[in-house]
């Protein structure tokens, strides 16, 4: 979408431009369903937001529909004040001489904290989600009028929607048309390898990333690669997979530096432990979110089962396969991440912890039924008294 009214959020420079545009905005559209889009929708205030996603639930790039439903209640809530950060946060100073195509620093874990993301409306927050849609085209007010089309209305602010002339009108694949001040594209990343391929012969993976081995080496001698630009091409661990996130980029960069020093000094170093288990910690809608292992049953086909625990401010989902823990999603202050990490890595068999108590309970039930039938207590006045004592006795049977 090559339009001056379309902004891409990809680095610190683009975030600055977004803030400047948002300052006078009344309504914007956010396209995308990943981490950046989710954080934007939560952080924006004093502005109506149309959130267009191609999936059936929000934040589908990270969590399933059940967790997405858990987040829905936070859509229209005012964001809470950010707590003091316990790690260094990188910022950028305003650069009035920057070119429009200048690239800034990558967005880290705290990119949205302490940023002023306020529009030009008196409302605190209003969000409308359009599910299973894509952007078909963008029209100006003149083009909309020439095509004899009418903009759609939502529950946000129908009065302002009818009275305002918007700079652009976005036509969605479901036929709806929304006017807005600008559109934010936050649809994910692809490996930016073009600048590196000129004059080089790197081996590329199917996703366009540069192939690297277990030492982060490319096929060209003395050339290493790390982060989003590369693709892990070694035999990966059972509970790890590559997902282009800032956490993995940082881990790969640190490990690549160790490998480069080891190569120079002719040393052998083991593969970093971070590649044994997929683990990502982030924050969505002010909830702490921990993703572990095959948290969405990646690669398990239909051979798995899910266990859920949902409370007011906590969401816990575990993925079991062959009675072993394979992954988990932890939302809120559950304090379960360390325990689940160990259970995934140790691959403890839960058969005896799940089925033996069930068999014990069945045995107790059979024992009670045998006593009742043997003594024909159904029509006996003392049935209820005896049943009470038998239940108490059964509690002391060996577990």
SEKOL-34605 format. One record per atom (N, C-alpha, C): y, x, z; residue in one letter. Coordinates in steps of 0.1 Angstrom, whole numbers, padded with zeros to 4 digits, always signed. Example, Ala and Ser with C-alpha at 12.3 -4.5 7.8 and 13.67 -1.06 7.14 Angstrom:
2
-0057+0132+0078A;-0045+0123+0078A;-0033+0132+0078A;-0022+0128+0071S;-0011+0137+0071S;+0000+0129+0079S;
REM end
This chain:
399
-0012+0008+0000X;+0000+0000+0000X;+0012+0009+0000X;+0018+0011-0012X;+0029+0020-0013X;+0042+0012-0012X;+0047+0010+0000X;+0059+0002+0002X;+0067+0008+0014X;+0080+0007+0013X;+0089+0012+0024X;+0087+0004+0036X;+0081-0008+0035X;+0079-0016+0047X;+0065-0015+0053X;+0058-0005+0048X;+0045-0002+0054X;+0045+0012+0061X;+0042+0012+0074X;+0042+0024+0081X;+0027+0027+0085X;+0024+0040+0084X;+0011+0045+0089X;+0012+0052+0102X;+0004+0049+0112X;+0005+0056+0124X;-0007+0067+0124X;-0003+0079+0123X;-0013+0090+0122X;-0009+0102+0130X;+0004+0104+0134X;+0007+0116+0141X;+0020+0113+0149X;+0025+0123+0156X;+0037+0121+0164X;+0050+0118+0156X;+0051+0123+0144X;+0063+0120+0136X;+0062+0105+0132X;+0051+0100+0128X;+0050+0086+0124X;+0053+0077+0135X;+0049+0081+0148X;+0052+0073+0159X;+0067+0072+0162X;+0074+0083+0160X;+0089+0082+0161X;+0095+0073+0151X;+0090+0073+0139X;+0096+0064+0129X;+0093+0050+0132X;+0081+0048+0137X;+0077+0034+0142X;+0086+0029+0152X;+0089+0037+0162X;+0098+0033+0173X;+0112+0029+0168X;+0117+0037+0159X;+0130+0034+0153X;+0130+0020+0146X;+0119+0018+0138X;+0119+0005+0131X;+0116-0007+0140X;+0109-0005+0151X;+0105-0016+0160X;+0117-0020+0168X;+0127-0011+0170X;+0138-0015+0178X;+0146-0027+0173X;+0146-0030+0160X;+0153-0041+0155X;+0144-0052+0150X;+0131-0051+0152X;+0121-0060+0147X;+0119-0072+0155X;+0116-0083+0148X;+0114-0096+0155X;+0099-0100+0154X;+0093-0096+0143X;+0078-0099+0141X;+0073-0088+0131X;+0061-0083+0135X;+0055-0073+0127X;+0040-0077+0125X;+0034-0070+0116X;+0019-0072+0114X;+0012-0059+0116X;+0002-0059+0124X;-0007-0047+0126X;-0020-0049+0119X;-0023-0040+0110X;-0036-0040+0103X;-0045-0029+0108X;-0057-0033+0112X;-0066-0023+0117X;-0072-0028+0130X;-0084-0022+0134X;-0091-0027+0145X;-0097-0016+0154X;-0091-0004+0152X;-0096+0008+0160X;-0088+0010+0172X;-0088+0022+0177X;-0082+0025+0190X;-0067+0025+0189X;-0061+0030+0178X;-0046+0031+0177X;-0041+0016+0176X;-0047+0008+0167X;-0043-0006+0165X;-0043-0013+0178X;-0054-0012+0186X;-0056-0019+0199X;-0045-0015+0209X;-0042-0002+0209X;-0032+0003+0219X;-0018-0002+0215X;-0015-0002+0202X;-0003-0007+0197X;+0000-0022+0201X;-0011-0030+0198X;-0009-0044+0201X;-0006-0046+0216X;-0013-0038+0225X;-0010-0040+0239X;+0003-0034+0243X;+0008-0024+0237X;+0020-0017+0242X;+0033-0024+0237X;+0032-0031+0225X;+0044-0037+0220X;+0049-0049+0228X;+0062-0049+0231X;+0068-0060+0238X;+0081-0064+0231X;+0086-0076+0235X;+0098-0082+0229X;+0097-0083+0213X;+0085-0086+0209X;+0083-0087+0194X;+0070-0095+0192X;+0070-0104+0183X;+0058-0111+0179X;+0049-0102+0170X;+0036-0103+0172X;+0026-0095+0165X;+0016-0103+0159X;+0014-0102+0145X;+0003-0107+0138X;-0007-0096+0137X;-0019-0097+0143X;-0029-0087+0142X;-0040-0091+0132X;-0041-0084+0121X;-0050-0087+0110X;-0062-0077+0111X;-0074-0083+0113X;-0086-0074+0114X;-0097-0080+0105X;-0105-0071+0100X;-0116-0075+0091X;-0129-0079+0098X;-0129-0078+0111X;-0141-0081+0118X;-0140-0094+0125X;-0151-0098+0132X;-0152-0111+0139X;-0147-0110+0153X;-0144-0098+0158X;-0139-0096+0172X;-0130-0084+0172X;-0121-0084+0182X;-0111-0073+0183X;-0118-0060+0188X;-0112-0049+0185X;-0117-0036+0189X;-0131-0033+0185X;-0135-0038+0173X;-0149-0037+0169X;-0153-0023+0165X;-0143-0014+0163X;-0146+0000+0160X;-0152+0007+0172X;-0150+0001+0184X;-0155+0008+0196X;-0165-0001+0203X;-0162-0014+0205X;-0171-0022+0213X;-0176-0034+0206X;-0186-0041+0211X;-0192-0053+0205X;-0183-0065+0208X;-0188-0077+0203X;-0181-0089+0204X;-0179-0093+0219X;-0190-0091+0227X;-0189-0095+0241X;-0177-0087+0248X;-0176-0074+0246X;-0165-0067+0252X;-0152-0071+0246X;-0152-0074+0233X;-0140-0078+0226X;-0135-0091+0233X;-0144-0100+0236X;-0140-0113+0242X;-0135-0110+0256X;-0140-0100+0263X;-0135-0096+0276X;-0121-0092+0276X;-0117-0085+0265X;-0103-0080+0263X;-0093-0091+0259X;-0098-0102+0253X;-0089-0112+0248X;-0079-0118+0258X;-0084-0119+0271X;-0075-0124+0281X;-0063-0116+0283X;-0063-0103+0279X;-0052-0094+0281X;-0042-0094+0269X;-0045-0101+0258X;-0037-0100+0246X;-0022-0104+0249X;-0019-0115+0256X;-0006-0119+0258X;+0000-0115+0272X;-0007-0107+0279X;-0002-0103+0292X;+0008-0091+0290X;+0017-0091+0299X;+0027-0080+0299X;+0020-0067+0303X;+0023-0056+0296X;+0017-0043+0300X;+0021-0039+0313X;+0012-0032+0320X;+0015-0027+0334X;+0021-0013+0333X;+0027-0009+0343X;+0033+0005+0343X;+0023+0015+0343X;+0024+0026+0335X;+0015+0036+0335X;+0015+0045+0348X;+0003+0049+0352X;+0002+0057+0364X;+0006+0072+0360X;+0008+0080+0370X;+0011+0094+0368X;+0000+0101+0361X;+0003+0108+0350X;-0008+0115+0343X;-0012+0127+0351X;-0025+0130+0351X;-0031+0142+0357X;-0033+0153+0348X;-0029+0152+0336X;-0031+0163+0326X;-0018+0165+0318X;-0017+0176+0311X;-0005+0179+0304X;-0004+0169+0292X;+0008+0164+0290X;+0011+0155+0279X;+0021+0162+0269X;+0017+0163+0257X;+0026+0169+0247X;+0035+0159+0241X;+0048+0162+0239X;+0058+0154+0234X;+0065+0161+0222X;+0073+0154+0215X;+0081+0160+0204X;+0096+0157+0206X;+0104+0166+0202X;+0119+0163+0203X;+0123+0157+0189X;+0133+0149+0190X;+0137+0142+0177X;+0142+0153+0167X;+0137+0151+0155X;+0141+0160+0144X;+0148+0152+0133X;+0161+0153+0133X;+0168+0145+0123X;+0167+0151+0109X;+0163+0163+0108X;+0162+0170+0095X;+0148+0169+0089X;+0139+0162+0096X;+0125+0162+0091X;+0124+0155+0078X;+0116+0160+0069X;+0113+0153+0056X;+0104+0141+0059X;+0104+0132+0050X;+0096+0120+0051X;+0081+0123+0051X;+0077+0133+0045X;+0063+0137+0044X;+0059+0147+0054X;+0067+0151+0063X;+0064+0161+0073X;+0053+0155+0082X;+0043+0164+0086X;+0033+0160+0095X;+0036+0165+0109X;+0034+0156+0118X;+0036+0160+0132X;+0023+0163+0139X;+0023+0165+0152X;+0011+0168+0159X;+0002+0156+0160X;-0011+0159+0162X;-0021+0148+0163X;-0019+0140+0175X;-0023+0127+0175X;-0021+0118+0186X;-0033+0121+0196X;-0029+0124+0208X;-0039+0127+0218X;-0042+0115+0226X;-0048+0116+0238X;-0052+0105+0246X;-0041+0097+0252X;-0029+0103+0254X;-0018+0096+0261X;-0007+0094+0252X;-0009+0093+0239X;+0002+0092+0229X;+0011+0081+0232X;+0006+0069+0237X;+0014+0057+0238X;+0020+0056+0252X;+0016+0064+0261X;+0022+0063+0275X;+0036+0067+0275X;+0044+0060+0283X;+0058+0063+0285X;+0067+0062+0273X;+0061+0055+0262X;+0069+0053+0250X;+0076+0039+0251X;+0088+0038+0246X;+0095+0025+0246X;+0091+0018+0233X;+0083+0008+0234X;+0078+0000+0222X;+0083-0014+0223X;+0096-0016+0222X;+0102-0029+0224X;+0109-0033+0211X;+0107-0046+0208X;+0114-0052+0196X;+0127-0058+0200X;+0131-0068+0191X;+0145-0074+0193X;+0144-0088+0196X;+0134-0093+0203X;+0133-0107+0207X;+0133-0108+0222X;+0137-0120+0227X;+0137-0122+0241X;+0124-0124+0248X;+0114-0128+0239X;+0101-0130+0244X;+0095-0117+0250X;+0085-0118+0259X;+0079-0106+0265X;+0068-0102+0255X;+0059-0111+0252X;+0048-0107+0243X;+0041-0120+0237X;+0039-0119+0224X;+0032-0129+0217X;+0023-0123+0206X;+0010-0126+0206X;+0001-0120+0197X;-0008-0131+0191X;-0009-0130+0177X;-0018-0139+0170X;-0028-0131+0162X;-0041-0134+0163X;-0051-0126+0157X;-0056-0134+0145X;-0057-0127+0133X;-0064-0133+0121X;-0077-0125+0119X;-0088-0132+0121X;-0101-0125+0120X;-0106-0125+0106X;-0115-0115+0103X;-0122-0114+0090X;-0113-0115+0078X;-0102-0108+0078X;-0093-0108+0067X;-0089-0094+0063X;-0083-0093+0051X;-0078-0080+0046X;-0064-0084+0039X;-0056-0074+0037X;-0043-0076+0030X;-0045-0076+0015X;-0041-0086+0009X;-0043-0087-0006X;-0030-0081-0013X;-0019-0085-0008X;-0006-0080-0015X;+0005-0083-0005X;+0016-0076-0009X;+0029-0077-0001X;+0040-0082-0011X;+0047-0092-0007X;+0057-0098-0015X;+0071-0097-0009X;+0081-0096-0017X;+0094-0097-0012X;+0098-0112-0011X;+0109-0115-0005X;+0114-0129-0004X;+0116-0135-0018X;+0121-0127-0027X;+0123-0132-0041X;+0110-0135-0048X;+0100-0126-0046X;+0087-0128-0052X;+0080-0140-0046X;+0081-0142-0034X;+0075-0153-0027X;+0081-0166-0033X;+0094-0167-0034X;+0101-0179-0040X;+0097-0181-0054X;+0096-0170-0062X;+0093-0171-0076X;+0078-0176-0078X;+0070-0173-0069X;+0056-0177-0070X;+0054-0191-0063X;+0064-0197-0058X;+0064-0211-0052X;+0054-0211-0041X;+0054-0201-0033X;+0045-0200-0021X;+0052-0203-0008X;+0045-0208+0001X;+0051-0211+0014X;+0044-0203+0025X;+0052-0197+0034X;+0046-0189+0045X;+0039-0197+0055X;+0028-0192+0061X;+0020-0199+0071X;+0027-0198+0084X;+0023-0207+0093X;+0028-0207+0107X;+0017-0204+0116X;+0020-0198+0128X;+0011-0196+0138X;+0016-0201+0151X;+0009-0199+0162X;+0013-0204+0175X;+0024-0195+0181X;+0029-0185+0174X;+0038-0176+0180X;+0052-0182+0182X;+0059-0184+0171X;+0072-0190+0172X;+0075-0197+0159X;+0071-0209+0158X;+0072-0216+0145X;+0086-0219+0141X;+0095-0220+0150X;+0109-0223+0147X;+0115-0210+0140X;+0113-0198+0146X;+0118-0186+0140X;+0112-0183+0127X;+0099-0187+0126X;+0092-0184+0113X;+0098-0192+0102X;+0102-0205+0105X;+0107-0213+0094X;+0122-0210+0091X;+0129-0205+0101X;+0144-0203+0099X;+0147-0189+0094X;+0138-0179+0096X;+0141-0166+0092X;+0137-0162+0078X;+0145-0154+0072X;+0141-0148+0059X;+0136-0134+0062X;+0124-0132+0059X;+0118-0119+0063X;+0119-0109+0051X;+0120-0096+0054X;+0120-0086+0043X;+0108-0086+0035X;+0096-0089+0041X;+0084-0089+0033X;+0075-0101+0038X;+0066-0105+0029X;+0056-0115+0032X;+0042-0110+0029X;+0033-0110+0038X;+0020-0104+0036X;+0010-0115+0033X;+0003-0114+0022X;-0007-0123+0017X;-0020-0118+0022X;-0027-0126+0030X;-0041-0122+0035X;-0052-0128+0026X;-0064-0123+0028X;-0075-0127+0019X;-0079-0141+0023X;-0075-0147+0034X;-0079-0161+0037X;-0069-0171+0032X;-0059-0166+0024X;-0049-0174+0019X;-0036-0176+0027X;-0036-0171+0039X;-0024-0173+0048X;-0014-0162+0044X;-0001-0166+0046X;+0010-0157+0043X;+0019-0157+0055X;+0022-0144+0059X;+0030-0143+0071X;+0042-0134+0068X;+0054-0138+0072X;+0066-0130+0070X;+0068-0121+0082X;+0073-0109+0080X;+0075-0099+0090X;+0085-0089+0086X;+0089-0081+0096X;+0099-0071+0093X;+0093-0059+0087X;+0081-0055+0091X;+0073-0045+0085X;+0058-0046+0089X;+0050-0038+0082X;+0036-0038+0085X;+0031-0024+0090X;+0023-0024+0100X;+0017-0011+0105X;+0003-0010+0100X;+0000+0001+0093X;-0014+0003+0089X;-0020+0013+0099X;-0031+0008+0106X;-0038+0017+0115X;-0053+0015+0113X;-0057+0018+0101X;-0071+0015+0096X;-0080+0027+0097X;-0077+0037+0105X;-0086+0048+0106X;-0083+0060+0098X;-0092+0070+0099X;-0089+0083+0092X;-0100+0087+0083X;-0097+0095+0073X;-0107+0101+0065X;-0105+0116+0065X;-0115+0125+0063X;-0112+0139+0063X;-0102+0143+0053X;-0092+0150+0058X;-0081+0155+0049X;-0084+0169+0044X;-0093+0170+0034X;-0098+0182+0030X;-0092+0187+0017X;-0084+0179+0010X;-0078+0182-0003X;-0071+0196-0003X;-0063+0198+0007X;-0055+0210+0007X;-0064+0223+0008X;-0076+0221+0014X;-0085+0232+0017X;-0094+0235+0005X;-0096+0225-0004X;-0106+0226-0014X;-0100+0234-0026X;-0088+0235-0027X;-0082+0242-0039X;-0085+0257-0039X;-0093+0260-0049X;-0097+0274-0050X;-0108+0278-0042X;-0114+0269-0034X;-0126+0272-0026X;-0138+0264-0030X;-0149+0268-0025X;-0162+0260-0029X;-0169+0256-0016X;-0163+0249-0008X;-0170+0244+0004X;-0180+0234+0001X;-0191+0234+0009X;-0201+0224+0008X;-0196+0211+0015X;-0196+0200+0008X;-0191+0188+0014X;-0202+0178+0017X;-0200+0170+0028X;-0209+0160+0032X;-0206+0147+0024X;-0214+0137+0025X;-0212+0124+0018X;-0199+0117+0022X;-0195+0120+0035X;-0182+0113+0039X;-0170+0121+0035X;-0171+0132+0028X;-0160+0140+0024X;-0157+0152+0033X;-0163+0152+0045X;-0160+0163+0054X;-0167+0176+0050X;-0162+0187+0055X;-0167+0200+0052X;-0180+0203+0061X;-0191+0206+0055X;-0203+0208+0063X;-0202+0220+0072X;-0206+0219+0084X;-0207+0230+0093X;-0220+0231+0100X;-0225+0243+0103X;-0237+0244+0110X;-0235+0244+0125X;-0246+0247+0133X;-0245+0246+0148X;-0235+0256+0154X;-0230+0265+0146X;-0220+0275+0151X;-0206+0272+0145X;-0205+0260+0139X;-0192+0255+0133X;-0188+0264+0121X;-0198+0270+0115X;-0195+0278+0103X;-0197+0270+0091X;-0188+0273+0081X;-0190+0267+0068X;-0199+0275+0059X;-0201+0271+0047X;-0209+0280+0038X;-0202+0292+0033X;-0189+0293+0036X;-0182+0305+0032X;-0181+0314+0044X;-0184+0327+0042X;-0185+0337+0053X;-0172+0338+0060X;-0172+0338+0073X;-0161+0340+0082X;-0151+0328+0082X;-0155+0317+0077X;-0147+0305+0077X;-0154+0294+0086X;-0146+0290+0096X;-0151+0280+0106X;-0143+0268+0104X;-0149+0256+0108X;-0142+0244+0107X;-0145+0235+0119X;-0135+0227+0123X;-0137+0219+0135X;-0128+0206+0134X;-0132+0196+0141X;-0124+0184+0142X;-0127+0174+0130X;-0117+0165+0127X;-0119+0155+0118X;-0122+0160+0104X;-0118+0172+0100X;-0120+0177+0087X;-0134+0181+0084X;-0142+0183+0094X;-0156+0188+0092X;-0166+0177+0095X;-0179+0179+0091X;-0190+0170+0093X;-0201+0178+0099X;-0206+0174+0111X;-0217+0181+0117X;-0230+0180+0109X;-0235+0191+0104X;-0247+0192+0095X;-0259+0199+0101X;-0259+0200+0114X;-0271+0205+0121X;-0280+0194+0126X;-0291+0197+0131X;-0300+0187+0137X;-0294+0183+0150X;-0288+0171+0151X;-0280+0167+0162X;-0290+0162+0173X;-0285+0162+0186X;-0292+0157+0197X;-0294+0142+0196X;-0304+0137+0203X;-0308+0123+0202X;-0297+0113+0206X;-0289+0117+0216X;-0279+0108+0221X;-0265+0112+0218X;-0263+0120+0207X;-0250+0124+0203X;-0248+0120+0188X;-0236+0117+0184X;-0233+0115+0170X;-0219+0118+0168X;-0215+0120+0156X;-0201+0124+0153X;-0193+0111+0151X;-0181+0111+0157X;-0172+0100+0156X;-0158+0106+0156X;-0150+0105+0146X;-0138+0112+0145X;-0128+0108+0155X;-0129+0114+0167X;-0120+0110+0179X;-0113+0123+0183X;-0102+0121+0191X;-0095+0133+0196X;-0104+0141+0206X;-0113+0134+0213X;-0122+0141+0223X;-0131+0150+0215X;-0137+0146+0205X;-0146+0154+0197X;-0139+0166+0190X;-0127+0163+0185X;-0119+0173+0178X;-0116+0184+0188X;-0112+0181+0200X;-0109+0191+0210X;-0122+0199+0214X;-0133+0192+0216X;-0146+0199+0219X;-0150+0208+0208X;-0149+0203+0196X;-0153+0212+0185X;-0144+0224+0183X;-0131+0222+0185X;-0122+0233+0185X;-0125+0244+0195X;-0127+0240+0207X;-0130+0249+0218X;-0143+0257+0215X;-0153+0249+0210X;-0166+0255+0207X;-0165+0265+0195X;-0157+0261+0185X;-0155+0269+0174X;-0149+0283+0177X;-0139+0282+0187X;-0133+0295+0191X;-0143+0304+0198X;-0152+0298+0206X;-0162+0306+0213X;-0172+0312+0202X;-0175+0304+0192X;-0184+0309+0182X;-0178+0320+0173X;-0165+0320+0171X;-0158+0330+0164X;-0158+0343+0171X;-0155+0342+0184X;-0156+0355+0193X;-0170+0360+0193X;-0180+0351+0195X;-0194+0356+0195X;-0198+0362+0182X;-0193+0357+0171X;-0196+0363+0158X;-0190+0377+0157X;-0178+0378+0162X;-0171+0391+0161X;-0178+0401+0169X;-0183+0397+0181X;-0189+0407+0190X;-0204+0407+0189X;-0209+0400+0179X;-0224+0400+0176X;-0232+0395+0188X;-0227+0384+0194X;-0233+0378+0206X;-0240+0365+0202X;-0249+0361+0210X;-0256+0348+0208X;-0251+0339+0219X;-0246+0327+0216X;-0242+0318+0226X;-0249+0304+0224X;-0253+0297+0234X;-0260+0285+0233X;-0250+0274+0228X;-0255+0263+0222X;-0247+0252+0218X;-0240+0246+0230X;-0228+0242+0229X;-0221+0236+0240X;-0227+0223+0244X;-0227+0221+0257X;-0234+0209+0263X;-0228+0196+0259X;-0215+0196+0254X;-0209+0184+0250X;-0216+0177+0238X;-0224+0185+0231X;-0231+0180+0219X;-0244+0174+0223X;-0248+0173+0236X;-0260+0167+0240X;-0259+0152+0242X;-0247+0148+0246X;-0245+0133+0248X;-0232+0129+0244X;-0231+0118+0236X;-0218+0113+0232X;-0212+0107+0244X;-0199+0111+0246X;-0192+0105+0258X;-0177+0105+0254X;-0171+0094+0255X;-0157+0092+0252X;-0150+0083+0263X;-0139+0088+0268X;-0132+0080+0278X;-0118+0077+0273X;-0114+0065+0273X;-0101+0061+0268X;-0096+0049+0276X;-0086+0043+0272X;-0080+0031+0279X;-0076+0021+0269X;-0081+0008+0270X;-0077-0003+0262X;-0072-0014+0271X;-0060-0020+0268X;-0054-0031+0276X;-0054-0027+0291X;-0051-0015+0293X;-0049-0009+0307X;-0063-0009+0315X;-0074-0010+0308X;-0087-0009+0314X;-0092+0005+0310X;-0098+0012+0320X;-0105+0024+0317X;-0118+0020+0310X;-0121+0027+0298X;-0132+0024+0290X;-0140+0037+0288X;-0153+0036+0292X;-0162+0048+0290X;-0173+0044+0281X;-0175+0052+0270X;-0186+0050+0260X;-0196+0061+0262X;-0209+0058+0264X;-0219+0068+0266X;-0231+0066+0256X;-0236+0077+0251X;-0248+0077+0243X;-0247+0067+0231X;-0258+0060+0229X;-0259+0050+0218X;-0253+0037+0224X;-0241+0036+0227X;-0235+0025+0234X;-0235+0012+0227X;-0236+0013+0213X;-0237+0001+0205X;-0251+0000+0198X;-0261+0007+0204X;-0274+0007+0199X;-0275+0013+0185X;-0267+0024+0183X;-0266+0030+0170X;-0280+0037+0167X;-0285+0033+0155X;-0298+0039+0151X;-0310+0034+0157X;-0309+0024+0166X;-0321+0018+0173X;-0327+0006+0165X;-0321+0002+0154X;-0327-0009+0147X;-0327-0022+0156X;-0339-0028+0157X;-0340-0040+0165X;-0348-0037+0178X;-0352-0024+0180X;-0360-0020+0191X;-0351-0017+0203X;-0345-0027+0209X;-0336-0025+0221X;-0334-0038+0227X;-0329-0037+0239X;-0324-0049+0247X;-0312-0045+0254X;-0304-0055+0257X;-0291-0053+0263X;-0291-0060+0277X;-0285-0053+0287X;-0282-0059+0300X;-0267-0059+0302X;-0262-0071+0306X;-0248-0073+0308X;-0245-0076+0323X;-0233-0071+0327X;-0227-0076+0340X;-0212-0077+0337X;-0207-0090+0338X;-0193-0092+0336X;-0187-0098+0348X;-0176-0092+0353X;-0169-0098+0364X;-0154-0099+0360X;-0145-0103+0369X;-0131-0105+0365X;-0125-0093+0359X;-0127-0081+0365X;-0120-0069+0360X;-0130-0058+0357X;-0143-0061+0354X;-0153-0052+0351X;-0162-0057+0340X;-0166-0048+0331X;-0176-0052+0321X;-0186-0040+0320X;-0199-0043+0322X;-0209-0032+0321X;-0220-0037+0311X;-0222-0029+0301X;-0233-0032+0292X;-0242-0019+0290X;-0255-0021+0292X;-0264-0010+0291X;-0274-0013+0279X;-0278-0003+0272X;-0287-0004+0261X;-0300+0002+0265X;-0311-0006+0265X;-0324-0001+0268X;-0333-0001+0256X;-0341+0009+0255X;-0351+0010+0244X;-0364+0017+0250X;-0375+0010+0248X;-0388+0015+0254X;-0386+0018+0269X;-0379+0009+0276X;-0377+0010+0290X;-0369+0022+0295X;-0361+0028+0286X;-0353+0039+0289X;-0338+0036+0285X;-0329+0041+0293X;-0315+0039+0290X;-0310+0048+0279X;-0304+0042+0268X;-0300+0049+0257X;-0285+0050+0255X;-0278+0040+0261X;-0263+0041+0260X;-0257+0030+0269X;-0244+0031+0271X;-0237+0022+0280X;-0222+0021+0276X;-0216+0009+0279X;-0202+0007+0278X;-0197+0003+0292X;-0188+0010+0298X;-0183+0007+0311X;-0168+0004+0310X;-0164-0008+0314X;-0149-0011+0313X;-0145-0015+0327X;-0134-0009+0331X;-0129-0011+0345X;-0133+0001+0354X;-0130+0000+0366X;-0133+0010+0376X;-0147+0008+0382X;-0157+0011+0373X;-0171+0008+0377X;-0177+0020+0385X;-0172+0032+0384X;-0178+0044+0390X;-0193+0046+0387X;-0197+0042+0375X;-0211+0043+0371X;-0213+0054+0361X;-0203+0060+0356X;-0204+0069+0344X;-0213+0081+0347X;-0212+0087+0359X;-0220+0099+0362X;-0235+0095+0363X;-0237+0084+0370X;-0251+0079+0371X;-0257+0076+0358X;-0250+0069+0349X;-0256+0066+0336X;-0257+0078+0327X;-0248+0088+0328X;-0250+0100+0321X;-0263+0107+0324X;-0266+0108+0337X;-0279+0114+0341X;-0291+0106+0337X;-0290+0093+0337X;-0301+0085+0333X;-0304+0086+0318X;-0294+0087+0310X;-0295+0088+0296X;-0301+0102+0293X;-0296+0112+0299X;-0301+0126+0296X;-0315+0128+0301X;-0318+0122+0313X;-0332+0124+0319X;-0342+0115+0313X;-0338+0105+0306X;-0347+0095+0300X;-0358+0090+0309X;-0353+0086+0321X;-0362+0081+0331X;-0368+0067+0326X;-0381+0066+0328X;-0388+0053+0324X;-0386+0043+0335X;-0380+0031+0331X;-0377+0021+0341X;-0389+0011+0342X;-0400+0014+0336X;-0411+0004+0337X;-0414+0000+0351X;-0416+0009+0359X;-0421+0006+0373X;-0409+0000+0381X;-0397+0003+0377X;-0386-0003+0385X;-0383-0017+0380X;-0388-0021+0368X;-0385-0034+0363X;-0397-0044+0365X;-0409-0039+0361X;-0420-0048+0361X;-0428-0049+0374X;-0429-0038+0382X;-0436-0038+0394X;-0430-0049+0404X;-0416-0049+0406X;-0411-0060+0414X;-0414-0074+0409X;-0414-0075+0396X;-0418-0088+0390X;-0432-0092+0394X;-0441-0082+0392X;-0455-0085+0395X;-0457-0088+0410X;-0449-0081+0419X;-0450-0083+0433X;-0446-0097+0436X;-0435-0102+0430X;-0430-0115+0432X;-0440-0126+0428X;-0447-0123+0417X;-0457-0132+0412X;-0469-0133+0422X;-0472-0121+0427X;-0483-0121+0437X;-0480-0129+0449X;-0468-0128+0454X;-0463-0135+0465X;-0464-0150+0462X;-0460-0154+0451X;-0460-0168+0447X;-0474-0174+0446X;-0483-0166+0441X;-0497-0170+0440X;-0503-0171+0454X;-0500-0162+0463X;-0505-0163+0476X;-0500-0176+0483X;-0488-0180+0482X;-0483-0192+0488X;-0490-0204+0482X;-0491-0204+0469X;-0498-0216+0462X;-0512-0217+0467X;-0519-0206+0469X;-0533-0206+0473X;-0534-0212+0487X;-0525-0208+0496X;-0525-0214+0510X;-0523-0229+0510X;-0513-0233+0501X;-0510-0247+0501X;-0521-0256+0496X;-0527-0251+0485X;-0538-0259+0479X;-0551-0259+0488X;-0554-0248+0494X;-0566-0247+0502X;-0565-0256+0514X;-0554-0257+0520X;-0553-0265+0533X;-0547-0279+0530X;-0545-0283+0517X;-0541-0296+0513X;-0529-0300+0520X;-0518-0292+0520X;-0506-0295+0528X;-0497-0304+0521X;-0500-0308+0508X;-0490-0316+0501X;-0487-0330+0508X;-0498-0336+0514X;-0496-0349+0521X;-0495-0347+0536X;-0494-0335+0541X;-0494-0333+0555X;-0480-0332+0560X;-0478-0339+0572X;-0465-0339+0578X;-0461-0325+0582X;-0470-0316+0585X;-0466-0302+0589X;-0465-0293+0577X;-0465-0298+0565X;-0464-0290+0553X;-0451-0281+0553X;-0440-0288+0556X;-0427-0281+0555X;-0426-0270+0565X;-0431-0273+0578X;-0431-0263+0588X;-0439-0251+0584X;-0452-0254+0579X;-0461-0243+0575X;-0455-0235+0563X;-0449-0242+0554X;-0443-0235+0542X;-0432-0226+0547X;-0424-0230+0556X;-0413-0222+0562X;-0419-0209+0567X;-0430-0210+0576X;-0435-0198+0582X;-0442-0189+0572X;-0448-0195+0561X;-0455-0187+0551X;-0445-0179+0543X;-0433-0186+0540X;-0423-0178+0533X;-0418-0166+0541X;-0416-0169+0554X;-0412-0157+0562X;-0423-0146+0562X;-0435-0150+0563X;-0446-0140+0563X;-0447-0133+0550X;-0445-0140+0539X;-0446-0133+0526X;-0435-0123+0524X;-0424-0124+0531X;-0414-0114+0530X;-0418-0100+0535X;-0428-0100+0543X;-0433-0087+0549X;-0445-0082+0541X;-0449-0088+0531X;-0460-0083+0522X;-0455-0070+0516X;-0464-0061+0514X;-0461-0048+0507X;-0454-0050+0494X;-0443-0043+0492X;-0435-0044+0479X;-0441-0035+0469X;
REM end
